[in-house]
Amino acid sequence: MDVNFGLTADDYAKYRAGFPDAFFDRVFADGFVKGDASLLDIGTGTGTLARGFASRGCRVTGIDRSDRMIEQAKELSRQQGVDVEFRVATAEETGFPDSTFDIVTAGQCWHWFDRPKAAQEVKRILKPNGTIIIAHFDWIPLAENIVDLTEKLVIKFNPGWEKFAGGFGLYPQWLRDLGEAGFTNIVTFSFDMDAPYTPGAWRGRIRASSGVGASLSPQEVTMFDSELRQLLEERFQAAAESDAVLPVPHRVFAVIAQSPSE
C-alpha cells in the first residue's frame, strides 16, 4: 500500500488531534524534558508535537519528508504565534551536525521510518546523554465501538490497510530498536483517555489517515466519507447532530531512552 500524507495535508492539519496536555505534563514532570532544551521533532507532519514543546519553552526544529506537510506546519505555527523552525528532511538523513540536540522526538511516525537507520541518525545528532522520545496517541478499537466499526469500513475500501488495524497502542518493538542502536536507560509509560470528536471532525480525522486520504483516489475518498457518515448516523444516534460529541477511546504511549555518554 502506497502512502502519501501530502495528499491529505489539509485534512491532516485541520482534524488530526495533537498530543494532549497530559502527555506534555508527564514528560516535563518526570524530568525527560526541560523548558530550555534544544529539540528536534522528526516526522513532524503538521507540527503538532513541535508546537507543543515550543509553546512550553523549548527551542524546536521540525523536519518532515513532505513539503506540503511542512507548508501546513509553518502556517499553523504562524497562526498560533509559536516559534518553530521547519525544514524538509528525513529521519534517516537529517542533515544536522553531530551532537546538535538535547532531545529528539518522534510522534506517531516511527513505524514509517527505516527504523535502524533512523535510530543511528538520532544517536548521531543527539548530544551525549541526550534523550529520544518516541510517542503515540492512538485510537483504540474495542468490539463494536466507533473505532472498530470505522476500521472495518476502511478495510472494506482499502484491504491493504488491514495490517494497520486492530492496534492496542503499545509498541514494545521500539525498545528493541533503541537497545540495538546503543541507547540506554529505556523507560516507557502509557495512559488512556477519551478524545472528543464531533461527527464531522471524526470523518475528517479518518480522511486524514493512511488508509483513506493518503492512499485512496479522490473518488474513493468521497465514497468512503459518505458511507462513514451513514454509519455514524445509523449506529450512533447522537452523531446525527452536527455538534454532538463522540468520546473516542485513545491511548498515549511513550518510549524514552538516553544516548551514550561518549
N, C-alpha and C positions, 0 to 999 in steps of 0.2 A: 504494500500500500504506500503510494507516494504521498507525502505530507508537505504542504507549503503553507505555513501560518500567515505568510504575506497575503494570501488570497482572502483571508478573513480578518485582516488587521483592523478594520473599522468596528466590527462586532467585538473583536478581542478587546479593543480599547474601551468600549462602552460597557460591556456586560460581564467580563471575567472579573470576579471578585478578587481583590488583593488579599494578602495575608491579614488576619485580624490583629487588632491591637494586642490581644493576649499573647500572640507569638512574640512580638517585639518586647513586650513587658518581660517575658520569660528569659529571652536571651540577654537582656540588659541586667535583669535582677540576678541571674546566675553568673554574671561576670564574663560571658563569652564575647560581648561587645561593649565598648566604651564610646562615649559620645564624640571623642575627637579622633576616632580611628580612621585610617585610610582604607577604603573598602572598594573592592571590585565586584560587581554583580554580573556574572556570566550568564548568557542565555536570558538576558534581561527582559525580552519581549517588549511590552509597552511600559516597562519600568516601574511596576507597582512596588516591588521589593526595594528597588533602588531609592525611590522617593520616600518610602517608609523609613529607611535608615538615614537618608539625608535630612529629613524633617526632624530627626532626633539628634542631629549634631554631627553625624559622620561626614567625612569628605568622600564623596561617592562618584565612581565612574561605572557606567553600564555598557556592556557590549552585547551585540546580537548579530547573527549572520544575515538577518533580513533587513534591508534598508527601509522597507515600509514600516516594520516594527519600530525601528529607530526614529523614523519621522514621527510616528504616533507618540513615542516616549518623549521626544523633545517638546512636542506641542502640549502634551498633558502636563509636563513639568513647568512649562511657561504659564499655562493657565492656573496652576496651583501655586505658583511662586516658589518652587523648590529648585534649588541649585544642584543639578547633576550634569556631569559631562557624559554624553553618549557618543559612541562611535561604532561603526560596523567592523566586527572582527569575530572570530570563532573561539570557542572554549579551548580548542586544541592548539591554536596558534594566536595568542592574544596580541602579540606584538609589543609587549611591555618588557622592560629590562628585568634582570634577576632582582629578587628581594625588594619589590616595589611596594607591596601592600601588607597591611596588618591583618586584613580579613578578606577572604573571598567567599561570596555567597552564590548559591545556585538554587533558584526557586522554581520548582515544578518543571525541571528541564533536564536533570542529569541523565535520564534514560534516552535522550535524543543524541547524546554525545558519543564519540568514540571514547568510552569511559577510561580505559588505561592511559590513553594519550592525554585526556583532559586532566586526570589526576596528576600525572607527571608535570604538566604545564602549570597547574595550580601550585604544586610544590615548588617549582622554579621561581614563580613570581611572588610567592609569599616570603616575608621576612622570616628569619629564624624564630621558631616558636610562634609563628603566625597561626591563624585559625581559619579552617574551612567549615562552612555551614551549608549542608545540603538539606533543603526543606521542601515539604509538600503540604498542600492544603487540598485534600481530595474529597470528592463526594463519596458517600458510602452506600452501595446498593444492599438493601435488605429485601427479603421476599415481598414482592408486590408493592414496594414503596415507589415514590416518584422517580427515584434514581434507577431502580431495577427496570421499571416499565420503559423509561426513556432509553436506557441502554439497549433493551431488546428492539426498540424501534430503530435505533442507529444501526444495529446489526442487520436488520431487515433491508436497509438501503445500502449498507456497506459491510458485507460479510467479512471482509479482511480485517475489520476493526475488532473482531471478536476477541482477539488476543489481549486487547486493552481493557476489556470489560470485566466486571466481577471483582475488581480490586478491593483490598481491605485497608489501603492507605499506609501500609508498613513496608519498608524496603530493606530487609536485612542484608541483601546483596551489596548495598553501598558500603557496608562495614568492611567487606572483603576488598572492594575496590581500594579503599583508603589504606587498609592494612598492608596490602601488597605493594602499594606505592610508597610505603615507608612512613605514613602518618601514625601518630601515637595518641594516647590518652583519649581514645574514642568513646564518646558517650552518646546516648540517644534520649529523646523524650517524645511523648505523644499525649494528646488530649482531644476529646470530642466536643463538638458544638454544632448547633444548627445555624445555617446561613440563610437569612430571609431573602426570598426572591418573589417578585410579582410574577404572574404567568408570562407576561411579555418579556421580563428580564430573564426568566429561565429559558425561554425559547431562544433568546439572543445568546445566552451562555452556551447553549448546545450548538447553535450555529457556529460559534467560535471554537468548537472542539476539533480535535484532529480527525475524528470520524465523519464530520459533516462539512463545514465550510472550508476546511483545509485540505480536503481530498475529493469531494464530490463536485460535479458540474453545477453551474448556477441553476439550471433547470431542476436538477435533483435536490438541491438545497431548498428550493421553493416548494417542491412536492413534500419533502420531509417536514418542513416547517408547518405546512398545512395539516399534516397528519398528527404532528405533536400537539398542535393547538386543539385538534379534535379530541385527542387522548386526554388532555388536561381538563377539558370541559366535561367529558364523559365520566372520568374516574375520580376527579377531584372537583366537587361541585363549586367550591369557593373559587376555583380557577375561572369560572365564567365571569367573575367580576375583575375588571382590569386592575383595581387597586388592592385585590386580595393578596395576602402574604402566605406563601408556601414555605414552611420550615424544611429546609433540605439538609439532611444529616451530613456532616463533614468531619474529617479527622486531620488534625495538624500532626505532622511527624517531622522530626529533625535529627540529623546525624551531625555531630560536631567533633572535629579532630584537630590535632596540633601538628604543624610541620616540624621537621627535625631542627634541633638547636644549632647544628653546624651544617 
